[in-house]
């Protein structure tokens, strides 16, 4: 092998290693991504059971039903459509009807019930997650001072 061929082999090997590392990183990210949906999005294009998503909107008025222990059922709405949510755990202190919420979880197989692993509520009277506030404002449902403030 000439000196030039050795240099090209080292460069090709390095590029192959970098390409493999990039592919592994992209694969890892694709497994942990949770896409954001509003109830109206889910009415138009349903998501398969077992797909990790984030569901955002407002807690439906009169929809909170407390079960045994820490089990809670409520609905998330964006003014039109609503999605039933079941959560087993401790809710944030500011969780209440009519407030912004983001729930992360999956749909139950063979059901339209969303099983949340975590529930996030706004942390003060002026804050709402920007993604949720922008979508609710665009739909004409939420009339906050400033989105994301």
Secondary structure, 3 states (H helix, E strand, C coil): CCHHHHHHHHHHHHHHHHHHHHHHHHHHHHHHCCEEEEHHHHHHCCCCCCCCEEEEEEECCCCCEECCCCEEEEEEECCCCEEEEEEECCCCCCCCCCCEEEEEEEECCCCCCEEEEEEEECCCCCCCCHHHHHHHHHCCCCCCCCCCC
